């Protein structure tokens, strides 16, 4: 499929109103984060839809998405922001630099793609991503949206997001709210059906070849195991997150029969205050743990079913025909994400290389 998907256009989407005040989010990092691949970790989400009506198309949806996403960014301005180094730590600054909207065309039918048995490498062509630059992260978008048109009229919406910006659960919640907003403004004709940003109105791209851009989307997805931790396990111990990470790594290795890489990045996202990123060794994580194997109340899954992707719809009544999500693979480094749950517990994602 790599030779069948061609990028037709790239646009910048910014909040429809300037962000004021600009409330930054600080990310406390360990000393060796600068030399690791933690900046490259991202979450990919792929949503596929059939053609809903004779006048429906991905080109139409992409034009509408530029307008609805601009409005959604008013409520979530960090998504349009950038990372920057601040002393030894990182900050996300909501400076309205914008997200990227990529419009592309696939020379195949959506049904043929959906029916593929092994299609992870092909899915990677439908979610655009460029790695965050280590020394100058302020120039790198933290989220990309790719709308791909298939020959049958169906289309896909691929979203790629830095894990330093949002964990998979928070991001999916935001996307659901954005989709609801999108449907509301389309149904009430707040934006015209044929948007100002409808690409076919501007003619074909400059040449018949792909635009000279490159996606760093990994062709191999990492395997993830998702845990849900109840509130009764949490306590005031300053190292509780490391204890929980060690517990879940042990459970994930037991469940999959695999070993995590010797080095791993630990991303701790909290409801308020500073997030934390630490790079540590697998062995060091186990040595500091005081939680035993088989703690009661911990649930484990190897799918992302809890995200409930079937509820995401960008055209009223046009249900998903296929959805997929994964965390990208990073060579020689695993990761553990600890994120707050909606029921005040925590969700932990252990990702292998």
C-alpha positions in Angstrom: 0.0 0.0 0.0 3.0 2.3 0.4 2.9 3.1 -3.3 -0.9 3.6 -3.3 -1.2 6.5 -0.9 -0.3 9.9 -2.1 -0.4 13.1 0.0 -2.3 15.8 -1.8 -2.1 18.7 0.7 -1.0 19.7 4.2 -2.7 22.5 6.1 -2.2 24.1 9.5 -5.2 24.2 11.9 -5.0 26.8 14.7 -7.6 27.8 17.3 -10.3 30.0 15.9 -9.5 32.5 18.6 -6.1 33.4 20.1 -5.4 31.6 23.3 -5.4 33.9 26.3 -4.1 33.4 28.9 -1.5 30.8 27.9 -1.3 28.3 30.7 1.7 26.1 30.2 2.1 22.5 31.4 5.4 21.5 32.8 6.9 18.0 32.4 9.5 17.1 34.9 12.2 14.9 33.3 15.0 12.8 34.4 18.6 13.8 33.4 18.9 11.2 30.6 15.7 11.9 28.8 17.5 14.1 26.3 19.4 11.1 24.9 16.4 8.7 24.7 13.6 8.1 22.2 10.9 9.3 24.7 10.1 12.3 22.5 9.3 10.0 19.6 6.6 8.0 21.5 3.1 8.6 20.0 -0.3 7.0 19.9 -2.0 6.3 16.5 -5.7 6.1 16.0 -7.3 5.0 12.7 -11.0 5.4 12.0 -12.6 4.2 8.7 -16.0 5.1 7.3 -18.0 4.2 4.2 -19.4 6.8 1.8 -22.6 7.9 3.6 -24.4 9.5 0.6 -23.9 10.6 -3.0 -22.4 13.9 -1.9 -20.3 12.5 0.9 -16.5 12.2 0.6 -13.3 12.5 2.6 -12.5 15.7 0.8 -15.8 17.2 2.1 -15.1 15.9 5.7 -11.5 17.2 5.6 -12.7 20.7 4.7 -15.3 20.6 7.5 -12.7 19.1 9.9 -10.4 22.1 9.5 -13.2 24.4 10.7 -14.5 22.1 13.5 -11.0 21.3 14.8 -10.2 25.0 14.9 -13.1 25.5 17.3 -12.3 22.4 19.4 -8.8 23.8 19.9 -10.3 26.7 21.7 -11.2 24.3 24.5 -7.9 22.3 24.2 -5.3 24.8 23.2 -2.4 22.6 24.3 -3.1 20.4 21.3 -2.1 23.4 19.1 1.0 24.1 21.2 4.6 23.1 21.2 7.2 21.6 23.5 10.2 23.6 24.7 13.1 22.9 27.0 12.8 25.0 30.2 16.0 24.6 32.2 16.3 20.8 32.6 12.6 20.2 32.1 10.1 20.4 29.3 7.0 22.6 28.9 4.1 22.5 26.6 3.2 26.0 25.6 -0.2 26.7 24.0 1.2 29.2 21.5 -1.4 28.5 18.7 1.3 27.1 16.4 -1.3 24.6 15.3 -1.9 21.0 14.4 -1.3 19.5 11.0 -4.1 18.4 8.7 -2.9 16.0 5.9 -5.2 15.1 3.0 -4.2 12.1 0.9 -5.6 9.7 -1.7 -5.4 5.9 -1.7 -5.5 4.0 -5.0 -7.7 1.2 -3.7 -11.1 0.6 -2.3 -11.8 0.9 1.4 -13.4 -2.6 1.5 -10.2 -4.2 0.1 -8.2 -2.5 2.8 -10.6 -3.6 5.6 -10.5 -7.2 4.3 -6.7 -7.5 4.5 -5.7 -10.1 7.1 -2.3 -8.5 7.9 -2.5 -4.8 7.5 -0.5 -3.1 10.2 2.1 -1.8 7.8 -0.7 -0.6 5.5 -2.4 1.2 8.5 0.9 3.1 9.0 0.4 4.8 5.6 -2.9 6.3 6.9 -1.6 8.0 10.1 1.0 10.7 9.4 3.7 11.5 12.0 7.0 13.3 12.1 9.3 12.8 15.0 9.6 15.6 17.6 13.1 17.1 17.2 15.3 16.6 20.3 17.2 19.9 20.4 14.5 22.1 18.9 11.1 20.6 19.8 9.5 24.0 19.5 9.3 23.4 15.7 7.5 20.1 15.9 3.7 19.7 15.9 2.4 17.4 18.6 -0.6 16.1 16.8 -1.5 15.2 13.2 -4.8 14.4 11.5 -4.7 12.6 8.2 -7.9 12.2 6.0 -7.4 9.6 3.2 -9.9 9.2 0.4 -10.3 5.7 -1.1 -11.5 5.1 -4.7 -14.9 3.8 -3.6 -15.7 7.1 -1.8 -15.0 5.8 1.6 -12.4 7.5 3.8 -10.3 7.2 6.9 -9.3 9.6 9.6 -5.9 8.9 11.1 -4.8 10.7 14.3 -1.2 10.7 15.7 -0.5 12.3 19.0 2.7 12.6 21.1 2.3 10.7 24.4 3.9 13.7 26.1 0.8 15.7 25.1 -1.9 13.3 26.0 -2.3 9.6 27.0 -4.5 7.4 24.8 -7.5 7.7 27.2 -7.5 11.4 27.5 -6.9 11.9 23.7 -9.8 9.6 22.9 -12.1 11.5 25.2 -11.1 14.8 23.5 -11.7 13.3 20.0 -15.2 12.1 21.0 -16.0 15.7 22.2 -14.6 17.1 19.0 -16.7 14.7 16.9 -19.8 15.8 18.7 -18.9 19.4 18.1 -18.2 18.6 14.5 -21.7 17.0 14.0 -23.4 19.8 15.8 -22.0 22.6 13.7 -22.5 20.7 10.4 -26.1 19.8 11.2 -26.9 23.4 12.2 -25.2 24.8 9.1 -22.8 26.9 11.1 -20.3 26.0 8.4 -21.3 25.4 4.8 -21.6 21.9 3.5 -18.9 22.7 0.9 -16.3 24.2 3.2 -14.0 27.0 2.2 -11.2 24.5 2.6 -12.7 21.9 0.2 -9.5 20.8 -1.6 -11.0 19.8 -5.1 -12.0 23.5 -5.5 -8.4 24.4 -5.7 -7.4 22.0 -8.5 -4.9 19.1 -8.6 -1.6 19.2 -6.8 1.4 20.7 -8.6 2.5 17.3 -9.9 1.4 13.8 -10.2 3.9 12.6 -7.6 3.7 12.7 -3.8 4.5 16.0 -2.1 8.1 16.1 -0.9 7.4 15.3 2.7 8.1 12.3 4.9 6.3 10.5 7.6 8.2 8.8 10.4 5.3 6.5 11.2 6.8 3.2 12.3 5.8 0.2 10.1 5.8 -2.0 13.2 3.5 -1.4 16.1 4.5 -2.1 19.6 2.5 -4.6 21.7 0.7 -3.0 24.6 -1.0 -4.4 27.7 -3.5 -2.2 29.5 -4.2 -2.3 33.3 -6.8 -0.7 35.4 -5.8 0.0 39.0 -8.6 0.6 41.6 -8.4 3.4 44.1 -7.9 1.2 47.1 -4.4 0.3 46.0 -3.3 3.9 45.8 -1.6 5.6 48.8 0.5 8.6 49.7 3.8 6.9 49.1 5.9 9.1 46.9 7.1 6.1 44.9 3.7 4.5 44.5 3.8 5.1 40.7 7.1 3.1 40.4 5.6 0.3 42.5 2.6 0.2 40.3 4.8 0.3 37.2 6.9 -2.6 38.4 3.7 -4.6 39.2 2.2 -4.1 35.8 5.5 -4.8 34.0 5.7 -8.1 35.8 2.1 -9.0 35.0 2.5 -7.9 31.3 5.6 -10.1 30.9 3.9 -13.0 32.5 0.8 -12.5 30.3 2.7 -12.1 27.0 5.7 -14.3 27.6 7.9 -11.4 26.6 10.5 -9.4 28.4 10.5 -5.6 28.4 13.6 -3.9 27.1 16.4 -3.2 29.6 15.6 0.5 29.4 12.2 2.0 29.6 10.5 5.4 29.8 8.0 6.0 32.7 5.4 8.7 31.8 3.3 9.7 34.8 0.3 12.0 34.0 -1.5 13.5 36.9 -4.9 15.3 37.0 -3.2 18.5 38.2 0.3 19.7 38.7 3.4 18.7 36.8 3.6 15.5 34.7 6.8 13.4 35.0 9.0 11.6 32.5 11.7 9.3 33.8 14.0 6.9 32.0 15.0 4.0 34.2 16.1 0.4 33.9 13.8 -2.6 34.1 15.9 -4.1 36.8 16.0 -0.9 38.8 12.2 -0.6 38.6 11.9 -4.1 40.1 14.4 -3.4 42.9 12.4 -0.5 44.2 9.1 -2.2 44.1 7.3 -3.3 47.4 4.1 -4.6 45.8 3.9 -8.3 45.3 2.7 -10.3 42.4 -1.0 -10.8 41.9 -2.4 -7.8 43.8 -6.2 -8.1 44.0 -8.5 -5.8 42.0 -6.1 -5.2 39.1 -7.7 -5.9 35.7 -5.6 -6.6 32.5 -6.4 -6.4 28.8 -4.4 -6.8 25.6 -6.9 -4.8 23.5 -8.0 -1.1 23.5 -11.7 -2.0 23.8 -12.2 0.3 26.8 -11.7 3.3 24.5 -15.1 2.5 22.9 -14.1 3.8 19.5 -17.4 2.7 17.9 -19.0 5.8 19.3 -16.8 8.2 17.3 -18.7 9.5 14.3 -17.8 12.5 12.1 -20.9 12.3 9.9 -24.3 11.9 11.6 -25.4 8.3 11.3 -22.3 7.1 9.4 -20.9 4.4 11.8 -17.4 3.1 11.8 -16.6 0.2 9.6 -13.1 -0.3 11.0 -11.0 1.1 13.8 -7.5 0.4 15.0 -5.1 2.0 17.5 -1.6 1.4 18.7 1.5 2.9 20.3 4.4 3.2 18.0 7.4 1.0 18.3 10.7 2.4 19.6 13.9 0.4 19.2 15.4 -0.9 22.4 13.1 1.0 24.8 9.8 0.0 26.4 7.5 2.4 28.1 5.0 2.6 30.9 2.2 5.2 30.9 0.4 6.0 34.1 -2.7 8.1 33.5 -5.7 9.0 35.7 -8.9 7.0 35.1 -12.4 8.5 35.0 -13.3 6.6 38.2 -10.4 8.2 40.1 -8.2 5.1 39.8 -5.4 4.9 37.3 -4.8 3.2 34.0 -1.4 1.8 33.2 -0.2 0.9 29.7 2.9 -1.3 29.4 4.4 -1.1 25.9 7.1 -3.4 24.5 9.5 -2.4 21.7 
